[in-house]
Amino acid sequence: MGEVEGLQVSLAGAEEQIAQLDAEQIRQRQVIDLGMPSFSQLATRTSTATGPSS
């Protein structure tokens, strides 16, 4: 009986650790928008300015 109880405690601890790791992965995948354009957005912009006015 003691061995079964020990295994159940170990299993509960392992399941809790897995849940914590899953939650950490979800937090790391979340994107935070800083409102700044990406490099690809900046690099594809073209200037619409015309030459100097005379």
One Martini backbone bead per residue (centre of mass of N, CA, C, O) as a GRO file, in nm:
protein
   54
    1MET     BB    1   0.057   0.062  -0.021
    2GLY     BB    2   0.297   0.267   0.002
    3GLU     BB    3   0.386   0.251  -0.295
    4VAL     BB    4   0.128   0.361  -0.423
    5GLU     BB    5   0.131   0.635  -0.281
    6GLY     BB    6   0.405   0.726  -0.391
    7LEU     BB    7   0.321   0.717  -0.691
    8GLN     BB    8   0.091   0.923  -0.669
    9VAL     BB    9   0.267   1.159  -0.579
   10SER     BB   10   0.455   1.157  -0.825
   11LEU     BB   11   0.235   1.199  -1.037
   12ALA     BB   12   0.129   1.469  -0.931
   13GLY     BB   13   0.398   1.620  -0.962
   14ALA     BB   14   0.433   1.573  -1.269
   15GLU     BB   15   0.166   1.708  -1.358
   16GLU     BB   16   0.232   1.987  -1.241
   17GLN     BB   17   0.490   2.036  -1.406
   18ILE     BB   18   0.358   2.018  -1.683
   19ALA     BB   19   0.161   2.254  -1.642
   20GLN     BB   20   0.383   2.469  -1.602
   21LEU     BB   21   0.523   2.430  -1.878
   22ASP     BB   22   0.277   2.493  -2.052
   23ALA     BB   23   0.230   2.782  -1.943
   24GLU     BB   24   0.508   2.892  -2.030
   25GLN     BB   25   0.474   2.846  -2.335
   26ILE     BB   26   0.231   3.031  -2.369
   27ARG     BB   27   0.369   3.292  -2.272
   28GLN     BB   28   0.600   3.286  -2.493
   29ARG     BB   29   0.395   3.300  -2.749
   30GLN     BB   30   0.320   3.570  -2.686
   31VAL     BB   31   0.243   3.873  -2.836
   32ILE     BB   32   0.397   4.195  -2.836
   33ASP     BB   33   0.277   4.508  -2.912
   34LEU     BB   34   0.475   4.808  -2.981
   35GLY     BB   35   0.408   4.975  -3.254
   36MET     BB   36   0.633   4.871  -3.443
   37PRO     BB   37   0.787   4.839  -3.721
   38SER     BB   38   0.914   4.633  -3.927
   39PHE     BB   39   1.167   4.581  -4.137
   40SER     BB   40   0.995   4.492  -4.382
   41GLN     BB   41   0.819   4.748  -4.378
   42LEU     BB   42   1.054   4.951  -4.421
   43ALA     BB   43   1.196   4.823  -4.681
   44THR     BB   44   0.924   4.858  -4.874
   45ARG     BB   45   0.946   5.145  -4.877
   46THR     BB   46   0.872   5.436  -5.064
   47SER     BB   47   0.937   5.723  -5.215
   48THR     BB   48   0.722   6.025  -5.293
   49ALA     BB   49   0.924   6.221  -5.349
   50THR     BB   50   1.028   6.492  -5.504
   51GLY     BB   51   1.201   6.701  -5.636
   52PRO     BB   52   1.319   6.996  -5.645
   53SER     BB   53   1.203   7.307  -5.636
   54SER     BB   54   1.192   7.603  -5.873
   0.00000   0.00000   0.00000
